[in-house]
Amino acid sequence: MANADRPRGFEPYGEAQGSPVKRIAGEQIRKGEFVVIASDGLMDVITNTTVVRGLAMNDAALNEIVMVLEARNQLYVGQVQDSAFNVQTDCGLLVDVLATGEDAVYNSARMEVNGSTIQTTTGQLELIALKTADDNAFGEFADVVVRINEWQGDNTAAADYAGI
């Protein structure tokens, strides 16, 4: 049975590591999108290559409060956008987020794991495992468990660490 194509952003996997932190949104943010603290100190949606601060736990418009799950070792579940994650040996490798814009019709997040970026040296996320579910298998559109690899709290470069 093929995996369903349902890009929907990310969600916490397992028990949440701590409580979400209140932050002010610098732009429209959807629940399930990874965010970063921008140079103005406000939360913005990440791009395909920026470090990650945490996961938005609610929708927020410009200057509204967004609750951000920021724990360093929190696990998340997201969908791989292609068939690149296809074997157990991909676990432990690194990938970037495909920071696709929100779905304007349903007002929902559409971020996914960018399977075409699987590598050993750099990546926003670490692939931990295939999510255990009867309707989920290695291959196209697999749901995977990930952890933030390039976390903004670990990065001391001024441009990436601004606002903290």
RASUL-V709366 format. One record per backbone hydrogen bond with DSSP energy under -0.5 kcal/mol. NH is the residue of the N-H (numbers start at 1). CO is the residue of the C=O. E is the energy in kcal/mol with one decimal. If there is no record, write none. Layout:
NH&CO&E, NH&CO&E
//
This chain:
6&4&-1.0, 8&9&-0.5, 9&111&-1.3, 10&32&-2.3, 11&77&-1.5, 13&75&-2.7, 18&16&-1.3, 21&68&-2.8, 23&66&-2.1, 25&64&-2.9, 26&43&-3.5, 27&43&-0.6, 29&60&-3.2, 32&56&-2.6, 33&30&-1.8, 35&54&-2.7, 36&44&-2.6, 38&36&-0.7, 38&42&-3.0, 41&38&-2.2, 43&24&-2.8, 44&36&-2.7, 46&34&-2.1, 52&150&-3.0, 53&35&-3.1, 54&35&-1.4, 55&69&-1.9, 56&33&-2.7, 57&67&-3.2, 60&29&-2.7, 63&25&-3.1, 64&61&-2.5, 66&23&-3.0, 68&21&-2.6, 68&66&-0.5, 69&55&-2.5, 70&68&-0.8, 74&71&-1.2, 75&13&-0.5, 76&146&-2.6, 77&11&-2.6, 78&144&-2.0, 80&142&-2.8, 81&113&-2.5, 86&84&-1.5, 90&87&-1.9, 91&88&-1.8, 92&127&-3.9, 93&90&-2.0, 94&119&-3.2, 95&125&-2.5, 96&114&-0.6, 98&112&-3.3, 99&97&-1.1, 100&98&-2.3, 103&108&-3.2, 104&102&-0.9, 107&103&-1.6, 108&103&-1.1, 109&31&-0.6, 110&100&-0.6, 112&98&-1.6, 113&79&-2.9, 114&96&-2.6, 115&113&-1.4, 117&114&-2.1, 118&115&-1.4, 119&94&-2.3, 125&95&-3.2, 126&147&-3.0, 127&93&-2.9, 128&126&-0.6, 128&145&-2.9, 129&145&-1.4, 131&143&-2.3, 133&131&-0.6, 136&133&-1.6, 139&85&-2.3, 141&80&-0.6, 141&82&-0.8, 142&139&-1.6, 144&78&-3.0, 144&142&-0.5, 145&129&-3.3, 146&76&-2.9, 147&126&-1.6, 148&74&-0.6, 149&124&-3.0, 150&124&-1.4, 151&149&-1.2, 152&52&-2.8, 154&151&-1.8, 155&151&-0.8, 155&152&-0.5, 156&154&-0.5, 160&157&-0.8, 161&157&-1.7, 162&158&-0.6, 164&161&-1.3
//
